[in-house]
Amino acid sequence: MKRKGLRFYLRIYRKILAQDIKSKMSYRADFIISTIGMIFTNIAGFVSFWILFRSFPSINGWSYHEMLFLYGFSLVSLTPVQCLFDNNWSLRQYVYTGDFIKYCFRPINLFFYFQSEVFDIKGLGQLAFGIATIAYSWSKIGLGFSALMLLKLIVFLLTASLIMIAMQNAAAATCFWIQNSFYVLDLAFGMKDYAKYPITIFSTVFKFIFTFVVPIAFIAYYPSLVILRPDEIPLLSWLSPLVGIVFFYLSYRFWMYGAMKYSGTGS
């Protein structure tokens, strides 16, 4: 069989995306309410920082606006998993009902086919709020601006997002072996709340866990240091893109391994 190229998948994805958005727009009230709900959730996070820093001028050397930058950075880097990989939440249902078998008979990449079916458009509200938060905190901190800094920001945001995508892929794929896998996925997704805090505020044990076991420190903390503190960038910050790519690839292979086992057993 001829190997499909990137252009083929982009063309297919555009068609699938158009159909998915059309179906969601037919229920506009649901879309509007969901989007407003997500925006207010992010505003609540913004307000929580404001309330916290009314009592404390800084937390372990991190100012209010630096914490806001981390918060905005985490929101933007989490948007791809929100928008593009939301179908992972339905994977366990497809597996348990047997409906997942339909994805195994198409002449395209199984992982791509499954994930491309759903685009969570309300995640774009999170993206807009995150960008606004980064821009606001950037101006308040007084960071310089150049084309190179913008390029660094985009590259590190994109690669940082691969960490959360990898965590969700791996957690979702446990449904091929674990019946109550929802709790695994819910736990992995809940870990994102720790990404908006600098790892330096945690104990040594949690620093190790959040860096080398469950690498949520690579969602915002390490990659954002390239912009926030350019004079004291640790090696792990520069390694963030590599870590993101490696973890995403491993999660993809794990997901595909489970999927292939499913199709092989016919379970």
Residue pairs with C-beta under 8 A, 6 or more apart in sequence:
1 107
4 108
4 109
9 108
9 109
9 112
12 108
12 116
13 112
13 116
16 116
16 117
17 116
17 119
20 117
20 118
20 119
21 119
21 121
24 30
24 31
24 121
25 31
31 121
31 122
34 122
35 121
35 122
35 125
38 122
38 123
38 125
38 126
39 125
39 126
39 129
42 75
42 125
42 126
42 129
42 130
43 129
45 71
45 196
46 68
46 71
46 133
49 64
49 67
49 68
49 71
50 64
52 59
53 59
53 64
53 67
57 63
57 64
58 64
59 67
59 198
59 201
60 198
60 200
60 201
61 200
62 70
62 198
62 200
62 201
63 141
65 137
65 140
65 141
66 137
66 141
66 228
67 196
67 197
67 198
68 133
68 136
68 137
68 140
69 133
69 134
69 137
69 138
69 141
69 224
69 227
69 228
70 196
70 197
70 198
70 220
70 221
70 224
70 228
71 133
71 196
72 129
72 130
72 131
72 132
72 133
72 134
72 136
72 137
73 130
73 134
73 157
73 160
73 220
73 223
73 224
74 130
74 192
74 195
74 196
74 219
74 220
75 126
75 127
75 129
75 130
75 133
76 127
76 130
76 131
76 134
76 157
76 161
77 157
77 158
77 160
77 161
77 164
77 195
77 219
77 220
77 223
78 126
78 161
78 164
78 192
78 195
78 219
79 123
79 124
79 126
79 127
79 130
79 161
80 158
80 161
80 165
81 161
81 164
81 165
81 168
82 120
82 123
82 126
83 119
83 120
83 121
83 123
83 124
83 127
84 115
84 119
84 120
84 165
85 115
85 165
85 168
85 169
86 118
86 119
86 120
86 123
87 114
87 115
87 117
87 118
88 115
88 168
88 169
88 171
88 172
88 185
89 172
89 185
90 118
91 100
91 114
91 172
91 173
91 175
92 172
92 175
92 181
92 182
92 185
93 99
94 100
94 103
95 175
95 176
95 262
96 175
96 179
100 259
100 262
101 262
101 263
101 266
103 110
103 113
103 114
103 259
104 110
104 259
104 262
104 263
106 113
110 256
110 259
111 252
111 255
111 256
111 259
114 259
134 153
138 145
141 228
143 149
143 227
143 228
149 227
152 226
152 227
153 227
155 241
156 223
156 224
156 226
156 227
156 240
156 241
157 223
159 223
159 240
159 241
159 244
159 245
160 218
160 219
160 220
160 223
160 240
160 244
161 219
161 244
162 244
162 245
162 247
162 248
163 215
163 216
163 218
163 219
163 243
163 244
163 247
163 248
164 192
164 195
164 216
164 219
165 248
165 251
166 244
166 247
166 248
166 250
166 251
167 188
167 189
167 191
167 214
167 216
167 247
167 251
168 185
168 188
168 189
169 248
169 251
169 252
169 254
169 255
170 188
170 250
170 251
170 254
170 255
171 181
171 184
171 185
171 187
171 188
171 189
172 181
172 185
172 255
173 251
173 254
173 255
173 257
173 258
173 259
174 181
174 184
174 185
174 258
175 181
175 185
175 258
176 258
176 259
176 261
176 262
177 258
178 184
191 214
191 216
192 216
192 219
194 210
194 216
195 216
195 217
195 219
195 220
195 221
196 220
197 221
198 221
199 206
199 207
199 210
199 211
199 217
199 221
199 222
200 207
202 210
207 217
210 216
210 217
211 217
211 218
211 236
215 243
215 247
217 236
218 236
218 240
218 243
218 244
222 234
222 236
222 237
222 239
222 240
223 237
223 240
225 232
225 233
225 234
225 237
226 233
226 237
226 238
226 240
236 243
